[in-house]
């Protein structure tokens, strides 16, 4: 997993994505090897959470923590990957080895295989500032979030939009009113719970990715993804949208209330589009070694549904025309 916020913000207060989206294969393998070496040197048996800080301009890294326990991050990783960390750790404590523990999901592999993801998971924190008015909203190394939501999508944008709505903070997109009248550049420097929304506001106002990066140190990969959404919103708000724009908005995770608010007169026209219907695609809990079994589902627009029949995997193009999907009109 990877934090969207840079070092200085507690993982519990940061937006987290899985899998790691900005690491090269060399960087990923370097940190993976370091984790295994630390666990072996300490003699840890069972679940362990290793957290690193990586310099994006070099291969220099620092170890932030090594926690030999099951934490909230472990629960998130289990849900995101389909690998039951707590269950496997319990069996290891009873004396089993990984090659002796069967994968209950696939029924064919054992627990020593690592899970692989072909989707994106976003964790969005939930803060209690609305209940404790007057308290400092500044985020740092001390965790202030009291909850979190997890969203699954076929892209970072889609998963992020679903996570924002799932957090039930009163927003259906990344457009949020500012907490003060301070200039957007000054508010960007404040590490508070509205920082992601402030970044989006800055992008819509014309600030460049490099300018925002110098202030926030959020990786440019995430900023460019947000910039694409900001540019699309600006164009839709100024010139309206056509059918292709509506389909793109749905693919990026925008809900219908946001879309109709921009162009309410086109609501009846676009509700007839096939992309408006929703389908459910399977979360495959597997290790990439054998044909997996479906665990649970999440909703996506039908035009990009990757659901496959129970008999095995099929290509995305075949999935679009598959008759095995269950679809229902959007409520």
N, C-alpha and C positions, 0 to 999 in steps of 0.2 A: 504494500500500500504506500501511497505517497501523499504528503501534505501539500495543499495548494499554497498555504501561507509559509513564509520563510521561517528560519530559526528565530525564536523569540516569542512565538505564540504556541501555547500548549496544544498538544495534539488533540485533546478533547475540545478545544475551542476553535480548531481549524477545520476547514472543509477538506475532506480526505477522499481520494479516489483510489480505485482498485480496478485493474492492475496499475503499477507505476507507469505513467504515460510519458514522462520526459526523459527517462533514463535510457542511455544506449545499452546495447547488450554487454559491452565491456564493463560499464559502470554497474549494471545489475549483477553480473557474475562476480565482480570484485566484492560487492557488499554481501552477496550470498555466501561466498567463500569465507569472508571475515566472520560472519555469523556462526557458521559451522565450526570454525576454529575456536571461537570464544566458548561456545557451548561444550566442545570437547575438552578444552583446557580447564574449565570450571568443574566439569563433571556433571552437568545438568542432564537429568533424564525426565522426559515429559515435555510439556508445553513451555515455551519461552518466547518472550517478546523482545526483540533486538531493534533498537532505534538508532539511526545514524543521521548526522548532518554532513551533507556533501557539498563541496565547493563546486559550483557550476562551471567555473573557468579552469578547473584542473581536476585531477583525480585524488585530491586531498580530501580526507573524510575524518570525522571524529565520532566516537561512540557516545551517544547521549545516555542511553540506559540499556540494561540487560535485566529483564524481569522474568524470573523463573516461576511464573504463575499464570493463571487464566484471568484476564482482565476484560474490560469492556471492548478493548481493541481485538481481543481474541474472539469475542462473540461476533463482532463485525466481520472479521476475517472468515469465520466459519460460515456465516450467512452469505457473504459475498462469493466465496469460492466453492461452497458445498462440502468443505472438509471439516468434519466434526472434531475440532481440536479438543474440547473438554472430554468427549467420549473416548477418543484415542488416548489421551493422557491418563484417563482412569484405568484403561486396560493395561497401559504400560506400567502403571503403579502396581498392578496385580501380577506383574511378572511376564507379560507378553512382550514380544518384539514386533517391530513394524511388519515384518514379512509374515508374521503369524496372525495378524489382524486383517480380516477380510473387509473389503469395501462394501458396505451394505447397500450402496446406491447402484453400483454397476453389477455387483454380484460376481465379477470376474477378476478384478484386480485386488491388490492388497494395499495397506495404508502407506507403504513406502513410496508410492508414486505421488508426484506433486500434481496439484490441480492446474488446469489451464483454462483461461478465460477468453471467450470471444464476444464479450459484452463489457460495458463499463458500469461500475458501481460508484455512486457518490454518497458520502455521508455528510449531512448538514447538521450542525449543532443547534440546540434549542436553549436559549438563555432566559432567565427569570426576571429580566429587567423591567418587564411590564408590571410585575408584582412588587418589586422593590424600587419604587420611583425615587430618584435622587441618588441612587448608588452609582458608582463609577462604571461606565461601560467600556473602559479601557481594558484590552486583553493583553496578557503577558504570559509569564511562565506559571502563574497560578491559575488553575482551571476554574472557570466560572459557569460553564454550561452544566445544566442539570438534566439534559436529555439530548437525544439525537434521532434523526430519521435516516433511513437508507433507501435509495432509489436506484433502480436498474434501468438501463437504456442501451440502445445500440450505438450511442455516441455520447461524448462528454456533455454536449449541449442538452441533449434530451434528458439525460439522467439528472443534470443540474436543475433544469426547469421543474422536473417532477419532484425533486427534493425540496425546492423552495416552496412549492405548493403543499407538499406533505408536512412541512414544518408548522403549518397553520399559524403563520405570523401575519396574515392579512394581505399577502401579496400573491398575485398569480403570475408574476414575471420578475425580472431583475430591476424594474422601475420602482423605486421607493423614495418617498419625500425625504429630504435631508433633515438631520436632527438640529442643525444650526444654520445661520446665515453666513457662515464663514466661506471663503472661496473654496472651490472644489480641490485645488492643489493643497490647501492647508488641511482639509478634511481627509485627503488621501494619506497624509502623514500620520493620522491618528489611527492606531490599531484598535478599533472598536468593532462591535458586532455588525455594523452597517458597512464595513469596509468593502465587501464584494459589490454591494449596491452602489457605493461611491465610485468604485472603479468603472462600473458600467456607465454611470452618469458622466464620468470624465471622458470615456470613449465616445459617447453620443455627442458630447460638446465639442469634440475635435482634438482632444489631446492624443498624442501619438503613443504607440506602444512603448517606445524607448523612454519617453518622458515619464510614463507611469511606472515603468520598471525601475527607473532610478530612484523613485520615491518609495515604492512599496516592496521592491525586490521579489515580487511575484514572478514566477518563470514566464518568459515570453510566450511559451507554447499556450498557456492558459489565457494570456492576454490577447493573443491573436484569435483564439476561439471566441472570446467575448467580443472582440472587435468586429468579427464577421456578423454576429448577432446584432450589434449596435448599428452597423451600416445598413443591415436589412430593415431594421425598425425605422431608421430615419427615412429610408426610401419609401417604405409603405405609408408612413405618416404624411409624407409630402406629396407623393404622386399616386397613391393608391396601389392596389396589387391586382395581378391577373391570376389565372388558375395555377400556373406554375409556382407563383409566390405563395399562394395558399398552401399548396402541397409541401413546399419547403418549410413553411412555418410549422406545419403539423409534424414534419420530420424532426425539427429542432425542439419539439416539445411544447410549443405554444398552445394554450388552451383556447377553446372557442370563445369564451367570454372576452378575452383580450382581442381576438380577431374581429369579432362583431362590433366591439367598441370603436374600432378604427374605421370600419366601413359597414355600418348596420344595414344599409340598403341592399348589400350583396349577400345578406345572410341566407335568404331563400334560395339563391342561385347556387351558392357553394355548398350548402348542406346536401345537395344532390350528388356531389362528387363521391366516387367510391373511396377516396382517401379519407373521407370523414368517418367511415365506419372503423370500428376497432376490432382487433383480434388479439389473441394471447399467444405469446411465444414461450417456448419452454426454456427454463434455466437448466442447462445440462451440467450435472455434477459428475465430473469425470476427471481422469488423469491423462486423457489424451492417448490412451493405449488401446482401448477397446470401445465398442459401441456402448455409449452410456444409456442410462434410463432417465426420463424426465423427473425432476424433483418438484418445482413449482413454477408458476407462470407469472408474466407481467404483461400489461396491456401496451400495445403499440398500434399505430395506424396500419390498416390492413395492407396497404400497398408495399410495406416494408416488412411484412410478417415473415419470420424465419422459422415458424413452427414446422415440424416435420412429422411424418407418420410414425407410429410406434414401431414399424418394421425396420427402421434404420434412418440414417442421415441422407438428406437429399440436398441438391444445390439450391441457393437462394432463388434462382429463376424458376425452378420447379416448385418451390414452396409457394410462390405467388399464385400458381394455378391449382394448388392442391385442394382437394375437396374435403380434407380432413380437418380444416380449421373451423373453429366455432366463432362466429362473428355476431355482434349485436350492435344496434344503432347507438350512437353516442348520446348519453343522457345529459 
